[in-house]
Amino acid sequence: MRVLLGIVALSLALAGRAEAEPIFQTVNVPGATSTEVTGVSESGNEITGSYMLTPSGPAQGFVLTQDTNQFQTVNVPGAASTRVEGISASGNEITGSYMLTQGGPAQGFVLMRDTNQLQTINVPGAASTNVEGISATGNEITGSYMLTQGGPAQGFVLMQNTNQFQTVNVPGAASTVVTGVSENGNEIAGSYMLTQGGPEQGFLLMRDTNQFQTINVPGAASTNVEGISANGNRITGSYMLTQSAPSQGFILMRDTNQTLTVNVPGAFSTNAEGISATGNEITGSYMLTQDGLRQGFVATSVPEASTLALMLSGVLGMAAYAKRVGGGATRTGRRRTRPGNPPRARRGSRA
């Protein structure tokens, strides 16, 4: 039985590594003209983002609870517009930015859903602060700030447990934006520009070694990094093959150095915005036509059906073999004269 369980576990692990085309789920706030999905909790039940009721109207944040299919609007009290950007693994902490007046300076915030308390996050001395992401634990908050209105952006990481801000600037860059951080806080991801208005490039900073690594999709004119999984292995974002080309989403697997394109089927353009702590769900937005309405999506990766079938047949074969060997004799050594009890069904596992 121990050998059989070991084979079952190995088969499931192998099956989980082979991924087919992801399943795309469209997420649109009822009555909205545009919807963007920027975050998803570890369980996949809480989905966050922003929407607009009119094409040029103010942005409003939202949380969709999937098990009840209920949308909850998230607006900072007194704000003219609110954008929700990130969510922790537990789904309790939500981050984003708001403006008290249209066109006014941005301010960051974190909302604690269990207590409904909202805390403003501003880099000391900054004219504006944009919060972009949050770690799986909810301790590290990432974003960018400007010391003067219209000035170059600088990235930052806020450690909530110590209330310390750390500036993150790519050496030689004209501007830097930090959009994601791993669970342990060691891997920091974002984008930068070498010249103001120039093409974007993604980056990864390893804090333990203070080393920057540029992330560019091969052949792309620009690459924008948006999210990173809890273990730091999967990085998501968008790229353009030319400066005027439609955007396409991507996911980079660092352990294999493979970059895969993530495009909503039939879409003119796709923007990948965030990734869940497990790396299984990717969030973003897409447009069916160049000037069409923006719609949100969640893409969930699934194991290959053929791989699952192959692994399952192997497991069942070993189960039948173990049944014959293990059930060949009774405690007294005599052959059984009646069929053995059917094997108990295994509990399903989430892919």
C-alpha positions in Angstrom: 0.0 0.0 0.0 2.9 2.4 0.7 4.3 1.8 -2.7 0.9 2.4 -4.3 0.4 5.7 -2.5 3.9 6.8 -3.5 3.0 6.1 -7.2 -0.3 8.0 -6.9 1.5 11.0 -5.4 4.2 11.0 -8.1 1.6 10.6 -10.9 -0.4 13.6 -9.6 2.8 15.7 -9.3 3.8 14.9 -12.9 0.2 15.6 -14.2 0.2 19.0 -12.5 3.3 20.1 -14.4 1.8 19.5 -17.9 -0.5 22.4 -18.7 -3.0 22.9 -21.5 -4.4 26.1 -22.8 -5.8 28.1 -19.9 -9.5 28.4 -19.3 -10.6 32.0 -19.7 -13.4 33.5 -17.6 -14.7 37.0 -18.6 -15.4 39.3 -15.6 -17.5 42.4 -16.3 -19.1 44.6 -13.6 -22.8 44.9 -14.4 -23.6 48.2 -16.1 -19.9 49.1 -16.5 -18.5 50.3 -19.9 -15.1 49.0 -19.0 -13.7 46.5 -16.5 -10.1 45.5 -15.5 -9.2 42.6 -13.3 -5.9 43.2 -11.4 -5.8 40.7 -8.6 -7.1 37.3 -7.3 -6.8 35.6 -3.9 -5.0 32.3 -3.4 -8.3 30.4 -3.3 -9.4 32.1 -6.5 -12.7 33.1 -4.8 -12.0 36.9 -4.5 -11.3 38.8 -7.7 -10.4 42.5 -7.6 -10.1 45.3 -10.1 -11.6 48.6 -11.3 -14.4 49.7 -13.6 -15.9 52.8 -15.1 -19.6 53.4 -15.7 -18.9 55.8 -18.6 -16.0 55.7 -21.0 -14.4 58.9 -19.6 -15.9 58.7 -16.1 -14.0 58.2 -12.8 -12.7 54.8 -11.9 -14.2 52.7 -9.1 -12.7 49.6 -7.5 -14.5 46.3 -6.9 -14.3 42.9 -5.3 -16.1 39.9 -6.8 -16.8 37.0 -4.5 -17.1 34.1 -6.8 -19.0 31.6 -4.6 -21.8 34.1 -4.2 -21.3 35.9 -7.5 -21.6 39.2 -5.7 -19.8 42.5 -6.7 -18.8 44.9 -4.0 -17.7 48.4 -5.0 -14.6 49.7 -3.3 -14.3 53.5 -3.1 -12.2 55.5 -0.8 -14.6 57.9 1.1 -14.5 61.4 -0.4 -12.4 60.3 -3.4 -13.2 61.4 -6.9 -11.8 58.1 -8.3 -10.5 54.8 -6.8 -8.4 52.1 -8.5 -7.9 48.7 -6.9 -4.6 47.0 -7.9 -3.8 44.1 -5.6 -5.0 41.6 -3.1 -3.3 39.4 -0.5 -3.4 35.6 -0.7 -6.1 35.4 2.1 -8.2 38.0 0.3 -8.3 40.2 3.4 -6.0 43.1 2.3 -6.8 45.1 -0.8 -4.5 47.8 -2.2 -4.8 50.6 -4.7 -4.7 54.3 -5.3 -7.2 57.2 -5.2 -7.5 60.8 -6.2 -9.5 63.4 -4.2 -10.0 65.4 -7.4 -9.9 64.4 -11.0 -6.4 65.0 -12.2 -5.2 65.5 -8.7 -2.2 63.8 -7.1 -2.6 60.1 -6.5 -2.5 58.6 -3.0 -2.1 54.9 -2.1 -4.3 52.9 0.3 -4.7 49.5 1.9 -8.1 48.2 2.9 -8.5 45.6 5.7 -11.7 43.8 4.8 -12.2 42.1 8.2 -12.3 45.4 10.0 -13.3 47.6 7.0 -10.4 50.0 8.0 -8.7 52.0 5.3 -5.2 53.3 5.6 -3.6 55.9 3.3 -0.1 55.1 2.0 2.1 58.1 1.0 5.8 58.0 0.5 7.2 60.7 2.8 8.0 63.9 0.9 6.4 62.6 -2.4 4.0 64.7 -4.4 2.1 61.6 -5.5 2.1 57.9 -4.6 0.7 55.0 -6.6 0.3 51.6 -4.9 0.5 48.7 -7.4 0.8 45.4 -5.6 0.9 43.5 -2.3 2.7 40.3 -1.2 0.9 37.1 -0.4 1.2 37.7 3.3 0.1 41.3 3.0 3.2 42.7 4.7 5.0 44.2 1.6 3.3 46.8 -0.5 4.8 48.0 -3.8 4.3 50.9 -6.1 5.9 54.1 -7.3 6.0 57.8 -6.3 7.0 61.2 -7.8 8.8 63.9 -5.8 7.2 66.6 -8.1 4.1 66.5 -10.3 5.2 65.3 -13.7 8.6 64.2 -12.4 10.1 60.8 -13.0 8.6 57.8 -11.2 10.6 55.9 -8.6 9.7 52.5 -7.3 9.2 51.6 -3.6 8.5 48.7 -1.2 6.8 49.4 2.1 7.3 46.8 4.9 4.2 47.2 7.0 5.5 45.5 10.1 8.3 48.0 10.4 6.6 50.9 8.5 9.7 51.4 6.5 9.9 52.5 2.8 12.6 51.3 0.5 13.2 53.1 -2.8 13.8 50.8 -5.7 15.4 52.4 -8.8 17.0 50.4 -11.7 20.5 51.8 -12.2 20.6 54.2 -15.2 16.8 54.3 -15.6 14.8 57.5 -16.1 11.8 56.0 -14.3 11.1 52.8 -12.3 7.8 51.3 -11.1 7.5 48.3 -8.7 4.4 46.2 -9.3 5.0 42.9 -7.5 6.8 41.2 -4.7 7.2 37.5 -3.7 5.9 36.1 -0.4 9.3 36.3 1.4 9.9 39.7 0.0 13.2 38.8 -1.7 12.1 39.0 -5.3 10.8 42.4 -6.5 9.4 42.8 -10.0 8.4 45.8 -12.1 9.3 47.9 -15.1 11.6 50.8 -16.1 12.4 53.2 -18.9 15.9 54.3 -19.8 14.5 57.5 -21.3 11.3 59.4 -20.5 8.6 58.2 -23.0 10.9 55.4 -24.2 10.0 51.7 -24.4 9.4 49.9 -21.2 11.5 47.0 -20.0 10.7 44.6 -17.1 13.0 43.8 -14.3 13.5 41.5 -11.3 15.5 42.6 -8.2 16.9 39.9 -5.9 17.1 41.8 -2.6 19.5 39.3 -0.9 22.2 39.9 -3.6 21.0 43.4 -4.7 21.2 42.2 -8.3 18.9 43.5 -11.1 17.8 41.3 -14.0 16.2 42.7 -17.1 13.1 40.9 -18.4 12.2 41.4 -22.0 10.0 39.1 -24.1 12.2 38.0 -27.1 11.5 40.1 -30.2 9.3 42.6 -28.3 9.7 46.4 -28.7 8.5 46.9 -25.1 7.8 44.7 -22.1 5.8 45.6 -19.0 6.0 43.4 -15.9 2.9 43.4 -13.6 2.9 40.4 -11.2 4.9 37.7 -9.5 3.8 34.5 -7.8 4.4 33.9 -4.1 7.4 31.7 -4.6 8.9 34.2 -7.2 9.0 31.6 -10.0 6.2 32.9 -12.2 6.1 36.5 -13.6 3.3 38.0 -15.7 3.0 41.1 -17.8 2.3 42.4 -21.3 4.4 43.1 -24.4 4.2 44.8 -27.8 6.1 43.6 -30.8 6.2 47.2 -32.1 5.5 50.4 -30.3 2.1 50.7 -32.1 1.2 47.0 -32.0 -1.6 45.6 -29.8 -0.5 44.4 -26.4 -0.2 40.7 -25.6 0.0 39.0 -22.2 2.8 36.7 -21.1 3.9 34.5 -18.3 7.6 33.7 -17.6 8.6 30.5 -15.8 11.9 31.3 -14.2 12.8 27.8 -13.3 12.8 26.8 -17.0 13.3 30.2 -18.5 10.3 29.7 -20.7 8.0 32.6 -21.8 4.5 31.8 -22.9 2.1 34.2 -24.5 -1.3 34.6 -22.8 -4.0 36.0 -25.2 -7.8 35.8 -24.7 -9.1 33.8 -27.7 -10.5 36.1 -30.4 -9.3 39.3 -28.7 -7.6 42.2 -30.5 -5.4 42.9 -27.5 -4.7 41.3 -24.1 -3.2 42.9 -21.0 -2.0 40.5 -18.2 -2.3 42.4 -14.9 -1.8 40.1 -12.0 -1.1 36.5 -10.8 -2.4 34.5 -7.8 -0.1 33.4 -5.0 0.0 29.9 -6.4 0.7 31.1 -10.0 -2.4 29.1 -11.2 -4.6 32.2 -12.1 -3.6 35.1 -14.3 -5.8 38.2 -14.3 -6.1 41.1 -16.8 -8.2 42.8 -19.4 -8.8 42.5 -23.2 -10.5 44.3 -26.1 -12.2 42.5 -28.9 -11.6 45.4 -31.3 -9.0 48.2 -31.4 -11.5 50.8 -30.1 -13.8 48.3 -28.2 -14.8 48.2 -24.6 -12.3 46.8 -22.1 -13.3 43.6 -20.4 -11.7 41.8 -17.5 -10.7 38.1 -17.4 -9.2 35.4 -15.2 -7.2 32.7 -16.9 -6.8 29.4 -15.0 -4.2 26.9 -16.0 -5.3 23.2 -16.1 -3.4 19.9 -16.6 -3.4 18.4 -20.1 -6.4 16.0 -20.4 -4.2 13.4 -22.2 -1.6 13.6 -19.4 -4.3 13.1 -16.8 -5.7 10.2 -18.6 -2.3 8.5 -19.0 -1.4 9.1 -15.4 -4.8 7.9 -14.2 -4.6 4.7 -16.3 -1.2 4.0 -14.7 -2.5 4.6 -11.2 -5.5 2.3 -11.8 -3.2 -0.4 -13.3 -1.0 -0.3 -10.2 -4.0 -0.3 -8.0 -5.3 -3.5 -9.7 -1.9 -5.1 -9.4 -1.6 -4.1 -5.7 -5.1 -5.6 -5.2 -4.1 -8.9 -6.7 -0.9 -9.1 -4.7 -2.2 -7.8 -1.4 -5.4 -9.8 -1.6 -3.9 -13.1 -2.7 -4.0 -14.7 0.8 -5.9 -14.4 4.1 -4.3 -14.1 7.5 -4.0 -17.9 7.7 -2.4 -18.1 4.2 -5.4 -19.6 2.5 -6.7 -18.4 -0.9 -9.7 -16.1 -0.7 -12.9 -17.6 -2.0 -14.8 -14.3 -2.3 -14.1 -11.1 -4.2 -12.1 -8.5 -2.3 -13.7 -5.2 -1.2 -13.7 -2.5 -3.8 -11.0 0.2 -3.3 -12.1 3.4 -1.6 -12.3 6.3 -4.0 -9.5 8.8 -3.7 -10.3 12.4 -2.8 -10.0 14.8 -5.7 -7.1 17.2 -5.7 -7.2 20.7 -7.1 -5.1 21.1 -10.2 
